[in-house]
Amino acid sequence: MRVHYPYLKIAENSEILKKLVFHLGGIIVWTLRGWFGIAQQLGSPLGYFR
């Protein structure tokens, strides 16, 4: 059991990391959507990023 214990801890940590990355990715996607929405409302998105 001692051999498998560190592996289980790593697996749990990787699951937590996956969830964190997933949530961070969702936040980034939502902020990018917000920025694109603002840029489209202002006019040309290309001009907004220059």
CHARMM-style PDB file with segment names, atoms N, HN, CA, C and O in Angstrom:
ATOM      1  N   MET     1       0.832  -1.202   0.000  1.00  0.00      PROA
ATOM      2  CA  MET     1       0.000   0.000   0.000  1.00  0.00      PROA
ATOM      3  C   MET     1       0.869   1.255   0.000  1.00  0.00      PROA
ATOM      4  O   MET     1       0.484   2.286  -0.553  1.00  0.00      PROA
ATOM      5  N   ARG     2       2.039   1.161   0.622  1.00  0.00      PROA
ATOM      6  HN  ARG     2       2.351   0.324   1.072  1.00  0.00      PROA
ATOM      7  CA  ARG     2       2.899   2.350   0.664  1.00  0.00      PROA
ATOM      8  C   ARG     2       3.381   2.725  -0.737  1.00  0.00      PROA
ATOM      9  O   ARG     2       3.639   3.896  -1.017  1.00  0.00      PROA
ATOM     10  N   VAL     3       3.502   1.732  -1.612  1.00  0.00      PROA
ATOM     11  HN  VAL     3       3.293   0.781  -1.385  1.00  0.00      PROA
ATOM     12  CA  VAL     3       3.983   2.041  -2.963  1.00  0.00      PROA
ATOM     13  C   VAL     3       2.929   2.823  -3.745  1.00  0.00      PROA
ATOM     14  O   VAL     3       3.257   3.719  -4.522  1.00  0.00      PROA
ATOM     15  N   HSD     4       1.655   2.472  -3.529  1.00  0.00      PROA
ATOM     16  HN  HSD     4       1.389   1.745  -2.897  1.00  0.00      PROA
ATOM     17  CA  HSD     4       0.596   3.093  -4.319  1.00  0.00      PROA
ATOM     18  C   HSD     4       0.147   4.430  -3.731  1.00  0.00      PROA
ATOM     19  O   HSD     4      -0.495   5.220  -4.423  1.00  0.00      PROA
ATOM     20  N   TYR     5       0.473   4.691  -2.474  1.00  0.00      PROA
ATOM     21  HN  TYR     5       0.995   4.048  -1.912  1.00  0.00      PROA
ATOM     22  CA  TYR     5      -0.045   5.905  -1.833  1.00  0.00      PROA
ATOM     23  C   TYR     5       0.415   7.186  -2.525  1.00  0.00      PROA
ATOM     24  O   TYR     5      -0.419   8.048  -2.805  1.00  0.00      PROA
ATOM     25  N   PRO     6       1.732   7.350  -2.817  1.00  0.00      PROA
ATOM     26  CA  PRO     6       2.143   8.596  -3.491  1.00  0.00      PROA
ATOM     27  C   PRO     6       1.456   8.738  -4.851  1.00  0.00      PROA
ATOM     28  O   PRO     6       1.093   9.843  -5.255  1.00  0.00      PROA
ATOM     29  N   TYR     7       1.279   7.614  -5.557  1.00  0.00      PROA
ATOM     30  HN  TYR     7       1.573   6.716  -5.229  1.00  0.00      PROA
ATOM     31  CA  TYR     7       0.633   7.695  -6.866  1.00  0.00      PROA
ATOM     32  C   TYR     7      -0.809   8.183  -6.722  1.00  0.00      PROA
ATOM     33  O   TYR     7      -1.287   8.977  -7.532  1.00  0.00      PROA
ATOM     34  N   LEU     8      -1.493   7.703  -5.688  1.00  0.00      PROA
ATOM     35  HN  LEU     8      -1.105   7.058  -5.030  1.00  0.00      PROA
ATOM     36  CA  LEU     8      -2.870   8.152  -5.466  1.00  0.00      PROA
ATOM     37  C   LEU     8      -2.896   9.645  -5.157  1.00  0.00      PROA
ATOM     38  O   LEU     8      -3.771  10.364  -5.640  1.00  0.00      PROA
ATOM     39  N   LYS     9      -1.937  10.117  -4.354  1.00  0.00      PROA
ATOM     40  HN  LYS     9      -1.226   9.533  -3.962  1.00  0.00      PROA
ATOM     41  CA  LYS     9      -1.899  11.542  -4.042  1.00  0.00      PROA
ATOM     42  C   LYS     9      -1.650  12.353  -5.314  1.00  0.00      PROA
ATOM     43  O   LYS     9      -2.262  13.401  -5.517  1.00  0.00      PROA
ATOM     44  N   ILE    10      -0.752  11.864  -6.167  1.00  0.00      PROA
ATOM     45  HN  ILE    10      -0.255  11.012  -6.002  1.00  0.00      PROA
ATOM     46  CA  ILE    10      -0.478  12.576  -7.420  1.00  0.00      PROA
ATOM     47  C   ILE    10      -1.736  12.590  -8.286  1.00  0.00      PROA
ATOM     48  O   ILE    10      -2.054  13.604  -8.908  1.00  0.00      PROA
ATOM     49  N   ALA    11      -2.450  11.465  -8.326  1.00  0.00      PROA
ATOM     50  HN  ALA    11      -2.192  10.641  -7.821  1.00  0.00      PROA
ATOM     51  CA  ALA    11      -3.671  11.398  -9.135  1.00  0.00      PROA
ATOM     52  C   ALA    11      -4.699  12.395  -8.604  1.00  0.00      PROA
ATOM     53  O   ALA    11      -5.341  13.093  -9.388  1.00  0.00      PROA
ATOM     54  N   GLU    12      -4.861  12.470  -7.290  1.00  0.00      PROA
ATOM     55  HN  GLU    12      -4.339  11.903  -6.653  1.00  0.00      PROA
ATOM     56  CA  GLU    12      -5.813  13.427  -6.720  1.00  0.00      PROA
ATOM     57  C   GLU    12      -5.401  14.854  -7.056  1.00  0.00      PROA
ATOM     58  O   GLU    12      -6.235  15.678  -7.429  1.00  0.00      PROA
ATOM     59  N   ASN    13      -4.104  15.140  -6.921  1.00  0.00      PROA
ATOM     60  HN  ASN    13      -3.426  14.470  -6.618  1.00  0.00      PROA
ATOM     61  CA  ASN    13      -3.638  16.494  -7.221  1.00  0.00      PROA
ATOM     62  C   ASN    13      -3.849  16.816  -8.696  1.00  0.00      PROA
ATOM     63  O   ASN    13      -4.223  17.940  -9.033  1.00  0.00      PROA
ATOM     64  N   SER    14      -3.614  15.842  -9.582  1.00  0.00      PROA
ATOM     65  HN  SER    14      -3.310  14.930  -9.308  1.00  0.00      PROA
ATOM     66  CA  SER    14      -3.796  16.104 -11.010  1.00  0.00      PROA
ATOM     67  C   SER    14      -5.268  16.371 -11.303  1.00  0.00      PROA
ATOM     68  O   SER    14      -5.589  17.209 -12.146  1.00  0.00      PROA
ATOM     69  N   GLU    15      -6.171  15.664 -10.610  1.00  0.00      PROA
ATOM     70  HN  GLU    15      -5.910  14.984  -9.925  1.00  0.00      PROA
ATOM     71  CA  GLU    15      -7.604  15.928 -10.811  1.00  0.00      PROA
ATOM     72  C   GLU    15      -7.936  17.355 -10.376  1.00  0.00      PROA
ATOM     73  O   GLU    15      -8.687  18.057 -11.053  1.00  0.00      PROA
ATOM     74  N   ILE    16      -7.372  17.779  -9.242  1.00  0.00      PROA
ATOM     75  HN  ILE    16      -6.762  17.209  -8.692  1.00  0.00      PROA
ATOM     76  CA  ILE    16      -7.612  19.145  -8.764  1.00  0.00      PROA
ATOM     77  C   ILE    16      -7.041  20.148  -9.770  1.00  0.00      PROA
ATOM     78  O   ILE    16      -7.669  21.162 -10.072  1.00  0.00      PROA
ATOM     79  N   LEU    17      -5.835  19.849 -10.287  1.00  0.00      PROA
ATOM     80  HN  LEU    17      -5.325  19.025 -10.042  1.00  0.00      PROA
ATOM     81  CA  LEU    17      -5.227  20.753 -11.262  1.00  0.00      PROA
ATOM     82  C   LEU    17      -6.083  20.829 -12.520  1.00  0.00      PROA
ATOM     83  O   LEU    17      -6.264  21.904 -13.093  1.00  0.00      PROA
ATOM     84  N   LYS    18      -6.610  19.673 -12.950  1.00  0.00      PROA
ATOM     85  HN  LYS    18      -6.463  18.800 -12.485  1.00  0.00      PROA
ATOM     86  CA  LYS    18      -7.471  19.685 -14.143  1.00  0.00      PROA
ATOM     87  C   LYS    18      -8.672  20.589 -13.910  1.00  0.00      PROA
ATOM     88  O   LYS    18      -9.046  21.367 -14.787  1.00  0.00      PROA
ATOM     89  N   LYS    19      -9.281  20.488 -12.720  1.00  0.00      PROA
ATOM     90  HN  LYS    19      -8.977  19.856 -12.007  1.00  0.00      PROA
ATOM     91  CA  LYS    19     -10.444  21.321 -12.428  1.00  0.00      PROA
ATOM     92  C   LYS    19     -10.051  22.793 -12.406  1.00  0.00      PROA
ATOM     93  O   LYS    19     -10.778  23.639 -12.927  1.00  0.00      PROA
ATOM     94  N   LEU    20      -8.898  23.104 -11.802  1.00  0.00      PROA
ATOM     95  HN  LEU    20      -8.307  22.418 -11.379  1.00  0.00      PROA
ATOM     96  CA  LEU    20      -8.465  24.502 -11.743  1.00  0.00      PROA
ATOM     97  C   LEU    20      -8.219  25.040 -13.143  1.00  0.00      PROA
ATOM     98  O   LEU    20      -8.649  26.144 -13.477  1.00  0.00      PROA
ATOM     99  N   VAL    21      -7.518  24.246 -13.970  1.00  0.00      PROA
ATOM    100  HN  VAL    21      -7.169  23.349 -13.699  1.00  0.00      PROA
ATOM    101  CA  VAL    21      -7.233  24.694 -15.336  1.00  0.00      PROA
ATOM    102  C   VAL    21      -8.534  24.876 -16.106  1.00  0.00      PROA
ATOM    103  O   VAL    21      -8.683  25.825 -16.876  1.00  0.00      PROA
ATOM    104  N   PHE    22      -9.484  23.949 -15.887  1.00  0.00      PROA
ATOM    105  HN  PHE    22      -9.362  23.178 -15.261  1.00  0.00      PROA
ATOM    106  CA  PHE    22     -10.767  24.044 -16.598  1.00  0.00      PROA
ATOM    107  C   PHE    22     -11.496  25.326 -16.214  1.00  0.00      PROA
ATOM    108  O   PHE    22     -12.015  26.031 -17.079  1.00  0.00      PROA
ATOM    109  N   HSD    23     -11.536  25.632 -14.911  1.00  0.00      PROA
ATOM    110  HN  HSD    23     -11.114  25.059 -14.208  1.00  0.00      PROA
ATOM    111  CA  HSD    23     -12.237  26.838 -14.461  1.00  0.00      PROA
ATOM    112  C   HSD    23     -11.512  28.092 -14.950  1.00  0.00      PROA
ATOM    113  O   HSD    23     -12.150  29.053 -15.382  1.00  0.00      PROA
ATOM    114  N   LEU    24     -10.170  28.081 -14.881  1.00  0.00      PROA
ATOM    115  HN  LEU    24      -9.652  27.300 -14.531  1.00  0.00      PROA
ATOM    116  CA  LEU    24      -9.420  29.247 -15.355  1.00  0.00      PROA
ATOM    117  C   LEU    24      -9.648  29.442 -16.846  1.00  0.00      PROA
ATOM    118  O   LEU    24      -9.810  30.569 -17.314  1.00  0.00      PROA
ATOM    119  N   GLY    25      -9.660  28.332 -17.598  1.00  0.00      PROA
ATOM    120  HN  GLY    25      -9.528  27.416 -17.218  1.00  0.00      PROA
ATOM    121  CA  GLY    25      -9.916  28.427 -19.033  1.00  0.00      PROA
ATOM    122  C   GLY    25     -11.293  29.014 -19.300  1.00  0.00      PROA
ATOM    123  O   GLY    25     -11.458  29.829 -20.208  1.00  0.00      PROA
ATOM    124  N   GLY    26     -12.287  28.601 -18.508  1.00  0.00      PROA
ATOM    125  HN  GLY    26     -12.152  27.939 -17.770  1.00  0.00      PROA
ATOM    126  CA  GLY    26     -13.632  29.147 -18.682  1.00  0.00      PROA
ATOM    127  C   GLY    26     -13.663  30.640 -18.405  1.00  0.00      PROA
ATOM    128  O   GLY    26     -14.313  31.398 -19.125  1.00  0.00      PROA
ATOM    129  N   ILE    27     -12.953  31.065 -17.349  1.00  0.00      PROA
ATOM    130  HN  ILE    27     -12.425  30.449 -16.765  1.00  0.00      PROA
ATOM    131  CA  ILE    27     -12.915  32.496 -17.021  1.00  0.00      PROA
ATOM    132  C   ILE    27     -12.251  33.269 -18.155  1.00  0.00      PROA
ATOM    133  O   ILE    27     -12.727  34.335 -18.547  1.00  0.00      PROA
ATOM    134  N   ILE    28     -11.135  32.723 -18.690  1.00  0.00      PROA
ATOM    135  HN  ILE    28     -10.749  31.858 -18.372  1.00  0.00      PROA
ATOM    136  CA  ILE    28     -10.430  33.408 -19.780  1.00  0.00      PROA
ATOM    137  C   ILE    28     -11.337  33.508 -21.005  1.00  0.00      PROA
ATOM    138  O   ILE    28     -11.401  34.550 -21.657  1.00  0.00      PROA
ATOM    139  N   VAL    29     -12.041  32.409 -21.311  1.00  0.00      PROA
ATOM    140  HN  VAL    29     -11.989  31.563 -20.781  1.00  0.00      PROA
ATOM    141  CA  VAL    29     -12.935  32.421 -22.479  1.00  0.00      PROA
ATOM    142  C   VAL    29     -14.025  33.469 -22.298  1.00  0.00      PROA
ATOM    143  O   VAL    29     -14.353  34.198 -23.234  1.00  0.00      PROA
ATOM    144  N   TRP    30     -14.593  33.543 -21.078  1.00  0.00      PROA
ATOM    145  HN  TRP    30     -14.326  32.951 -20.318  1.00  0.00      PROA
ATOM    146  CA  TRP    30     -15.673  34.512 -20.850  1.00  0.00      PROA
ATOM    147  C   TRP    30     -15.147  35.938 -20.961  1.00  0.00      PROA
ATOM    148  O   TRP    30     -15.823  36.800 -21.523  1.00  0.00      PROA
ATOM    149  N   THR    31     -13.929  36.207 -20.426  1.00  0.00      PROA
ATOM    150  HN  THR    31     -13.380  35.507 -19.969  1.00  0.00      PROA
ATOM    151  CA  THR    31     -13.389  37.564 -20.517  1.00  0.00      PROA
ATOM    152  C   THR    31     -13.093  37.915 -21.970  1.00  0.00      PROA
ATOM    153  O   THR    31     -13.327  39.044 -22.402  1.00  0.00      PROA
ATOM    154  N   LEU    32     -12.571  36.930 -22.734  1.00  0.00      PROA
ATOM    155  HN  LEU    32     -12.381  36.013 -22.383  1.00  0.00      PROA
ATOM    156  CA  LEU    32     -12.305  37.199 -24.152  1.00  0.00      PROA
ATOM    157  C   LEU    32     -13.613  37.469 -24.889  1.00  0.00      PROA
ATOM    158  O   LEU    32     -13.674  38.349 -25.747  1.00  0.00      PROA
ATOM    159  N   ARG    33     -14.659  36.712 -24.555  1.00  0.00      PROA
ATOM    160  HN  ARG    33     -14.609  35.997 -23.857  1.00  0.00      PROA
ATOM    161  CA  ARG    33     -15.963  36.960 -25.185  1.00  0.00      PROA
ATOM    162  C   ARG    33     -16.438  38.367 -24.850  1.00  0.00      PROA
ATOM    163  O   ARG    33     -16.962  39.070 -25.713  1.00  0.00      PROA
ATOM    164  N   GLY    34     -16.255  38.777 -23.599  1.00  0.00      PROA
ATOM    165  HN  GLY    34     -15.829  38.206 -22.898  1.00  0.00      PROA
ATOM    166  CA  GLY    34     -16.659  40.123 -23.205  1.00  0.00      PROA
ATOM    167  C   GLY    34     -15.885  41.173 -23.990  1.00  0.00      PROA
ATOM    168  O   GLY    34     -16.460  42.156 -24.456  1.00  0.00      PROA
ATOM    169  N   TRP    35     -14.559  40.957 -24.137  1.00  0.00      PROA
ATOM    170  HN  TRP    35     -14.092  40.157 -23.758  1.00  0.00      PROA
ATOM    171  CA  TRP    35     -13.745  41.919 -24.883  1.00  0.00      PROA
ATOM    172  C   TRP    35     -14.184  41.987 -26.336  1.00  0.00      PROA
ATOM    173  O   TRP    35     -14.288  43.071 -26.910  1.00  0.00      PROA
ATOM    174  N   PHE    36     -14.447  40.805 -26.939  1.00  0.00      PROA
ATOM    175  HN  PHE    36     -14.362  39.925 -26.473  1.00  0.00      PROA
ATOM    176  CA  PHE    36     -14.878  40.802 -28.342  1.00  0.00      PROA
ATOM    177  C   PHE    36     -16.235  41.486 -28.481  1.00  0.00      PROA
ATOM    178  O   PHE    36     -16.475  42.199 -29.456  1.00  0.00      PROA
ATOM    179  N   GLY    37     -17.131  41.270 -27.501  1.00  0.00      PROA
ATOM    180  HN  GLY    37     -16.936  40.691 -26.709  1.00  0.00      PROA
ATOM    181  CA  GLY    37     -18.436  41.926 -27.553  1.00  0.00      PROA
ATOM    182  C   GLY    37     -18.290  43.438 -27.479  1.00  0.00      PROA
ATOM    183  O   GLY    37     -18.951  44.163 -28.222  1.00  0.00      PROA
ATOM    184  N   ILE    38     -17.422  43.922 -26.580  1.00  0.00      PROA
ATOM    185  HN  ILE    38     -16.885  43.333 -25.976  1.00  0.00      PROA
ATOM    186  CA  ILE    38     -17.200  45.368 -26.454  1.00  0.00      PROA
ATOM    187  C   ILE    38     -16.599  45.911 -27.748  1.00  0.00      PROA
ATOM    188  O   ILE    38     -17.012  46.962 -28.238  1.00  0.00      PROA
ATOM    189  N   ALA    39     -15.618  45.187 -28.302  1.00  0.00      PROA
ATOM    190  HN  ALA    39     -15.282  44.333 -27.905  1.00  0.00      PROA
ATOM    191  CA  ALA    39     -14.964  45.642 -29.529  1.00  0.00      PROA
ATOM    192  C   ALA    39     -15.971  45.715 -30.674  1.00  0.00      PROA
ATOM    193  O   ALA    39     -15.954  46.669 -31.451  1.00  0.00      PROA
ATOM    194  N   GLN    40     -16.847  44.717 -30.785  1.00  0.00      PROA
ATOM    195  HN  GLN    40     -16.861  43.942 -30.153  1.00  0.00      PROA
ATOM    196  CA  GLN    40     -17.835  44.731 -31.866  1.00  0.00      PROA
ATOM    197  C   GLN    40     -18.829  45.866 -31.663  1.00  0.00      PROA
ATOM    198  O   GLN    40     -19.272  46.484 -32.632  1.00  0.00      PROA
ATOM    199  N   GLN    41     -19.187  46.146 -30.403  1.00  0.00      PROA
ATOM    200  HN  GLN    41     -18.827  45.644 -29.616  1.00  0.00      PROA
ATOM    201  CA  GLN    41     -20.117  47.249 -30.149  1.00  0.00      PROA
ATOM    202  C   GLN    41     -19.467  48.590 -30.504  1.00  0.00      PROA
ATOM    203  O   GLN    41     -20.131  49.490 -31.017  1.00  0.00      PROA
ATOM    204  N   LEU    42     -18.167  48.717 -30.227  1.00  0.00      PROA
ATOM    205  HN  LEU    42     -17.627  47.986 -29.810  1.00  0.00      PROA
ATOM    206  CA  LEU    42     -17.487  49.980 -30.529  1.00  0.00      PROA
ATOM    207  C   LEU    42     -17.322  50.146 -32.031  1.00  0.00      PROA
ATOM    208  O   LEU    42     -17.345  51.268 -32.536  1.00  0.00      PROA
ATOM    209  N   GLY    43     -17.155  49.039 -32.750  1.00  0.00      PROA
ATOM    210  HN  GLY    43     -17.135  48.128 -32.339  1.00  0.00      PROA
ATOM    211  CA  GLY    43     -16.987  49.154 -34.199  1.00  0.00      PROA
ATOM    212  C   GLY    43     -16.152  48.007 -34.736  1.00  0.00      PROA
ATOM    213  O   GLY    43     -16.614  46.867 -34.776  1.00  0.00      PROA
ATOM    214  N   SER    44     -14.921  48.301 -35.153  1.00  0.00      PROA
ATOM    215  HN  SER    44     -14.546  49.227 -35.121  1.00  0.00      PROA
ATOM    216  CA  SER    44     -14.097  47.263 -35.771  1.00  0.00      PROA
ATOM    217  C   SER    44     -13.250  46.569 -34.709  1.00  0.00      PROA
ATOM    218  O   SER    44     -12.521  47.245 -33.983  1.00  0.00      PROA
ATOM    219  N   PRO    45     -13.322  45.246 -34.595  1.00  0.00      PROA
ATOM    220  CA  PRO    45     -12.504  44.530 -33.612  1.00  0.00      PROA
ATOM    221  C   PRO    45     -11.012  44.681 -33.889  1.00  0.00      PROA
ATOM    222  O   PRO    45     -10.208  44.709 -32.958  1.00  0.00      PROA
ATOM    223  N   LEU    46     -10.636  44.780 -35.166  1.00  0.00      PROA
ATOM    224  HN  LEU    46     -11.289  44.758 -35.923  1.00  0.00      PROA
ATOM    225  CA  LEU    46      -9.210  44.883 -35.481  1.00  0.00      PROA
ATOM    226  C   LEU    46      -8.648  46.190 -34.948  1.00  0.00      PROA
ATOM    227  O   LEU    46      -7.538  46.213 -34.416  1.00  0.00      PROA
ATOM    228  N   GLY    47      -9.389  47.268 -35.081  1.00  0.00      PROA
ATOM    229  HN  GLY    47     -10.291  47.249 -35.513  1.00  0.00      PROA
ATOM    230  CA  GLY    47      -8.928  48.552 -34.570  1.00  0.00      PROA
ATOM    231  C   GLY    47      -8.803  48.533 -33.054  1.00  0.00      PROA
ATOM    232  O   GLY    47      -7.980  49.248 -32.482  1.00  0.00      PROA
ATOM    233  N   TYR    48      -9.628  47.708 -32.403  1.00  0.00      PROA
ATOM    234  HN  TYR    48     -10.297  47.127 -32.868  1.00  0.00      PROA
ATOM    235  CA  TYR    48      -9.612  47.641 -30.941  1.00  0.00      PROA
ATOM    236  C   TYR    48      -8.326  47.013 -30.435  1.00  0.00      PROA
ATOM    237  O   TYR    48      -7.846  47.361 -29.357  1.00  0.00      PROA
ATOM    238  N   PHE    49      -7.754  46.071 -31.220  1.00  0.00      PROA
ATOM    239  HN  PHE    49      -8.143  45.788 -32.097  1.00  0.00      PROA
ATOM    240  CA  PHE    49      -6.565  45.356 -30.743  1.00  0.00      PROA
ATOM    241  C   PHE    49      -5.271  46.025 -31.178  1.00  0.00      PROA
ATOM    242  O   PHE    49      -4.197  45.593 -30.758  1.00  0.00      PROA
ATOM    243  N   ARG    50      -5.333  47.064 -32.007  1.00  0.00      PROA
ATOM    244  HN  ARG    50      -6.205  47.415 -32.348  1.00  0.00      PROA
ATOM    245  CA  ARG    50      -4.088  47.692 -32.448  1.00  0.00      PROA
ATOM    246  C   ARG    50      -3.514  48.613 -31.385  1.00  0.00      PROA
ATOM    247  OT1 ARG    50      -2.465  49.221 -31.597  1.00  0.00      PROA
TER     248      ARG     50
END
